[in-house]
C-alpha cells in the first residue's frame, strides 16, 4: 500500500478518537468521502495498527447505537424552528 494512504488512515483514526467523531464528520474535516473513511477504518487500519483499529471501532459502534437519538433531536429542532417562524408571523 502507498505510504500516503497509510498516513491518511492513521490521521483519520486519530481524528475520530480525539473528537469522538462520526464517519461523516471525519470525512468532512479530512476532505475525503465517507466511503474512503469507512474503507480506511474497516479494511486498512486493522492491517496497520490493530490497537488503534479497536479504539476507533468502539467509538463508531457507540455512534451507530446513538444515531437514532441524534436523528430524533435534529427532527425536533427542525420542527421547533418551523413553529417559531409560524408564531413570529402571527
N, C-alpha and C positions, 0 to 999 in steps of 0.2 A: 504494500500500500504506500501511497505517496506520503511523505513527511508532513506536508501541509494539511492533509486530511486528518492525520493522527493529532496534530496540534489543534485543529479546529474542534475535533471531537472532545478532547480534554478541556478545551476552553468552554465549550457548551456545557459539559458536565459540571465544571466548577461554577459556572453561572447559575445553573439550575439549583445546585446545592446551596450556594451562597445566598440566593434570593428566594428559595422555595418556589421557583418559577414553574410555570406550565410550559408545555411544548410550544404553544402559540407565543407566549411571552419571550421565550428564548429565541425563537425564530425571528421575531420582530427586532429584537435587540442585536442579534448577530447578522441580520440581513440575509438570511437564508430561508428556504422553505420549511414548512412543518414536516414534510416528508423527509427532507435531509436531516433535520434534527432527530426525527424518530429513527431513521436508519443508523445515524451515528450512535445514538444511545443504545438501541436494542441489538445491533449487529456488530458494530465496530468496537465500541467501548469495552465489552467483555473480553475481547481479544487483547486489548491494550492494557487495561487495568481492572481486574475483577472487583477489587475492593471499592473503587470509585463507581463502578457499574452497579454494585449492590446498593450503595448510598443513593444514587440517582433513581434507581428502580423503586426504592422505598418512598421517595418524595413523589414520584409520578403516580404510584399506587394510591397515596393519600389524596393527591389532586383528583385522581379519577373517582375516588369514593366521594369526594366533596363537590363534584361538578354540578350535580343536580341542585345543590343548595345555592351555588353561585348563579346558576341559571334562574332559579326562582327569585333571588334577590334582584337580578337585573330586570326581570319582568315586572316586579313590584315597583322598582324605581321608575321604569318607563311609564307605568300607569299612574303613579303618583305625580309625575311631571305633567302628563296629559291632563290630569284633574286640576292641577294648579293653573294651567293655561286656561282651562274651561272656566274656573272660578274667577280668574282675572278679567275675563271677557264680560262677565255679568255686571 
